[in-house]
Amino acid sequence: MIQGYFGDEGQLFFEVELITSDGLNLPVEIMLDTGFTGFMAINKQDLDVLD
């Protein structure tokens, strides 16, 4: 089960783990976007670390 919390404006936040190419698990807090289109938005510096 995923547990999360609501932000000040009703956003739903929860934690997921991203996995780098060398197997390192990086926990990150994400916001659920109910308008999901099949793409995930991620900061470039985070993407660079994931390789």
C-alpha positions in Angstrom: 0.0 0.0 0.0 1.2 3.5 -0.8 0.9 6.1 1.9 0.9 9.8 1.2 -0.4 13.2 2.4 -2.3 16.1 1.1 -0.6 19.5 0.5 -1.9 22.9 1.4 -3.9 23.1 -1.9 -5.2 19.6 -1.9 -2.3 18.0 -3.9 -1.5 14.3 -3.2 2.1 13.7 -2.4 3.8 10.3 -1.8 7.3 8.7 -2.0 8.6 6.4 -4.7 12.1 5.0 -5.3 14.0 5.7 -8.5 16.7 3.2 -9.4 20.0 4.3 -11.0 21.7 2.3 -13.7 24.1 0.9 -11.0 21.2 -0.2 -8.8 21.2 2.6 -6.2 17.7 3.3 -4.9 16.9 7.0 -4.5 13.7 7.8 -2.6 11.9 10.9 -4.0 8.7 12.7 -3.1 6.3 13.0 -6.0 2.9 14.7 -6.6 0.1 12.7 -8.1 -1.0 14.3 -11.4 -4.5 13.1 -12.3 -4.0 14.4 -15.8 -1.4 11.7 -16.6 -0.6 11.5 -20.3 1.9 8.6 -20.2 5.0 10.9 -19.5 6.9 11.5 -16.3 8.3 14.9 -15.6 11.7 14.8 -13.8 14.4 17.5 -13.2 17.4 17.2 -15.5 19.9 17.0 -12.7 17.9 14.1 -11.2 17.8 12.4 -14.6 21.6 12.8 -15.0 22.2 11.1 -11.7 20.0 8.2 -12.7 22.1 7.8 -15.9 
